[in-house]
Amino acid sequence: MNRENLENLVPEELRPGLTAAERKLVESLPLGNVADLRSQDPAKDDPVQWQNWGPDRTVRAALLQHLFTSPQAASLIHPKGVQIQGARIEGRLDLEGATVVH
């Protein structure tokens, strides 16, 4: 991962414990690519199986909240925005009252 992308897109307090899925997401943002976290096995990708999805498919809500609302992050994210498939969101994603940049 480009160190500059990591430092500018991920706040310092969220860097420890960055999951493989979060790294893939951050790497995709400047390029406008979809961070596809699906396993390509339809049975495993069924959302009913979400409890079996591990760190390779887990993105913290706090990171998404930052990416959606940070003007600094917005300047580094492709105009296509944050695109993610097959992810388990850990925590409560609360955007009430927030200005969503992407």
Secondary structure, 3 states (H helix, E strand, C coil): CCHHHHHHHCCHHHCCCCCHHHHHHHHHHHHCCCEECCCCCHHHHCHHHHHHCCHHHEEEHHHHHHHHHCHHHHCCCCCCCCCEECCEEECCCCCCCCCCCC
